[in-house]
Amino acid sequence: MIVRVLGAAAGGGFPQWNCHCEGCETSRAGNAIALTQSSIAVQSNRGEWFLINASPDVRSQIEQMRSQQCFAAETSSRSLPFAGIILTDAEIDHSTGLILLRESSQPLKVYSPTSVYDALTTGYPLLKTLQNYCGVEWSPLRLEGSILLSSDLEIEAFALSTKPPKYMQAEADRVWGVGLTIRDRSTGGVFTYAPGLAAMDQAMRHRLESSDCFLVDGTFWTNDELPKLGIGTRSALQMGHLPLSGEAGSLNQLAQLKTPRKILVHINNTNPILIPDSSERQIVESQGIEIGYDGLMFKL
């Protein structure tokens, strides 16, 4: 399989339109690479692409793939270049892009946990709206077992977060965010995607270490990042993200894993690792951990 990072930034992108933090200003000055919002795509050995999360930047992400001839010849003037769309949660930055795909000539094939389906048909009715445009064919993504996306790609969902999106705060007793482990049945390659990691327990460490490569939550450097900058009140942990730094942070734990390739994604615009010459970036890279970027692509 081929894995491509479509967007490596967290919600709002980098630079974020209303933010004047050091990182955003560095990017505007042309000294840090701009990033679109969190999303990846996976291609099977048969050439089928699957979109994982549909960010508000999905149009430009598709065009970037098309400009690099990632897609085979498209037969319809309104074709959708993805055989399916997998949603790991119902957050706005991972689902709003669906509405931009409404002009598809065929129904959108969407896979998600039931909680995500419920949120996107009631609290933020994107799927309900799309039924009146291109249509939606929804399939559940359960936490037990795995499903085949194609003849060679097997996908397993695992719980990451019980934090509901803001518009569904009354529903706090369900699993609202999942990670994905994708296995290539032809090559044996194993890939894990965890864009919203709230904690690192032994089961998670084992899952990541059993993967050939993983893309994992790199949202915040410190737990008090937003309050300290005066642009938010909630801590990283309150938002469902384990910060990178600190003794209990994810960086120390990720560095101990033997996985050949470790890549950070879903990076917030305030995180100093996005600034090329920052000490924080040097710390990450010295641990053998990569900082994801739009267009990063690899094969397993």
N, C-alpha and C positions, 0 to 999 in steps of 0.2 A: 504494500500500500504506500501511497504518497500522502504526506501530511503537509498542509500549507497554512501558515498563520495569515489570516486575512486582516485582522486588526489586533494589535497587542496592547492597546490602551484600555483602561477602565471606562466607565460611563462618562461622557463628555469629551472624550478624545484628548489628544495632546498636540498643540495647546488647546485648552478649553476656552470657548469663546468669551466667557466672562471672568476669566481668572488672570491675575497679574503676579502670580508667584514667580519665584526665580526660574523654575523650569520652563514655564510657559513663555516668559519673556526671552529666555535663552533660545527657545525654539523659534519664536517670531523673528529673532535676529539672525536666524539661519545657522545657529551653532549647536542645535540638537535636532535630531530627526523627528519630524511630525509623525504621529500615529493615529490610525482610525480606531474605532471602538471594537471591543472584544468579539472575536469570531474566528473560527477555523474551518477548514474544509478537508475532507479525506477522500482519496480516490482509490477505488478497488482495482485489482489487477485486470478487470474487464474494461476499465476506463470510465466507470461511473463515478461521478463526484457526489458527495453528500455534504450538505452545509450543516455545520454545528453552531447553532445560535445565529439569529438574524438581527444584526445590529442596525441602527439608523443609517449606517454608512454602507449598507449592502450594495447599493447601486454602484458606487465608485469601486468597491471591492471586486464586484463582478467584472467591471470594465478593465480593471488592472489585470485580472486573470486572463481575460479575453485578449488584451494587448500582448500578453506573453504566450499566446497560443496554447493555453492550458486545456481548452475545450476542443473536442473533436468537431468536425463539421456539423453545424446546427441546421437541421432540416426544415424547421418551421420559422416563419417570420416572427412568431411570438413564443418561441420555445423557452422553456426553463432549463438552464444548464445543470440542474441538480436532480438526481433521482430521488432524493428525500431530504427532509430538514429535521434535524434533531435539536430539541430545546432542553437545556439542562436546568432551566428555571424560568419563572415568569416575570423576571425583572424587565423594566422598560428598555434598558440598553441591550438586552438579549432577545427581544421579541418585536420591537417596533418595526424592524425591517420587513416583517411579514407583509405589512400593508403596502410596501413598495413593490411586492411581488404579485399584487392582485391582477396585473395585466397578463399573467401567464395564460397560455392557450390550453392548459390542462390543470386539473385540480392539484393543489399543493399536498404532497404526501408528508404529513407531520407526525413525528414520534416524540412523545413526552410522557412524564409521569402524569397520573390522573390529577394531582393537585394543580399542575401547570395548566392542564386542559380546562379545569374548572375556573381557574383565575382568568384565563383568556377567553372564556365564554360568558362570564358573569361580571367580575370586577373590572376588567379591561377587555371588552368583548371583541378582540381582534379576529379570533377564529369565527365567531358568529357573523361578523361583518363580511369576512372573506367568502363565506358561503354564498353570498349574494353577488359575488364577482366571479372569481375563477373556480370556487369550490374548495373544500378541504377534505382529505381522506386521512383521518386521525387513527393512529395505532398507539396503544399504551406501552410505556416503557416501565416495566416492573422492576422492583428491587431484588427479586429472586430470579435466578436463572439468567439466560441471555437470549438474544434474538439474532437472526441472520439478516443483515442489511442487503447482502448479495451472496452469491455462492461462495465467496472467499472471505467476507468480512463479518465477524461475529462481535456483537456489542453487548457489554454488560454495564448496567447502571448501578451505582452504589450511593448511599446517602451521604450528603455533605452538610446540609444546613436545614434547620427547622425554622429559620427566620423567613416570614412571609414578606412579599413585596408590600410597600407602604399602603397600597390601595386595598390590601386584604388583611389588615392587622387584626381583625377579629378571628382569624383562622390560624392561630399560632401553634396548633397541636399536630401538625402534619409535616412530612418531609417536603420542603419547598425547593431544595436545591440538590442536584445530584452531580456526581462525577461520572466519567465514562472510561472503561477499559475496552479497547478495541484490539481484537486479535486477527491477524491475517492467517487464515487456515492453509494458505498455500506456502508461505515463506516461514511461518512460525513467529513472525514479528509481533511484539506486544507494545502497545502505546496507551498511556493513561493521560486523561485530561481532567484537571481539577481547578477550574477558574475561581472558585470561591471556597477557600479552605479556612474553616473556623478553628480547627484543632488538629493536632497530629498525634494519633494514638498508635499503638503497636500494629493494629490491622492496617492502618493507612501506610505506615512505614514499609510493611511487608508488601503491600500492593505496589507501591512506587518502586521498591527495590526489585520486584519481580518483572518490571517493565524494561524494555530496551531503551525507552525514552519517555519522559513525561513533560507535559506543560502544566505548570502549577501556579497558583495564586501569588502574585507579587505586588498586590495592590498598594500597601503602605510600608514605609520604612519603620516608623515608630507607631506605638499604640495611640499616642496623643497628637498625631500629625495635624489633623484638621483643627482641633481646638487651639493648639499652639500657634497656628497661623492666623487664627481668628476668623476662619471661614467655615466653621462647623462646630457642632456641640458634641457629637457622638464620637466615641473612640473607635479604633479599628475593630476591636473585638465586639463592640456593640453593633457594628455594622456587618458582622459575620466574616471578618477577615483577620487571620493570624498575621501580625506584623512580622517583617523580616528580621529586624534587629532585636537585641536583648538576649539574655540567657535562655529564656523560654521561647524566643522567636523561631520562625521557621528556618532561617538561614543556617543556624548551627545544626539543626536536625537534618536538613537536606544535604549538607556537606558530608555527613557521615554515611550516606547511602552509597551503595556501590553501583547504582545504575549508570550505564555508560554516558547517557546524555540527559542533562537537567536544564530546563528552560523556564524562565519566568515570563508570565503573560498577565493580562488584566492589570496593568500597572497604572496607578492613578497619576494624574498630571502633577500632583504635589510631591511625588516620590523622587528624591534626589538621584536615584540610580539612573534616571533618564538624562541627566546632565553628563556629557562624555568625560569631563575631567574631574568629576566629583570623587571625593574619598570614598563615599558610599558605593559608587559603581566599582571602584578598584577593589573594595572588600569582597563584593559579590564575585567578581571575575577571578580573584585570587583563590576562591574556593572551588573553582572549576565549574561554576554555574553560569549559564548564558542568560543574557537579557534579550527577550524576544523582540522582534520587529516585524512590521508589515512586509509580507512577501517571503519571509523565511520558509524554506521548503526542504523536506528531507524524505528519504525512502527507507522503509523497514521491510 
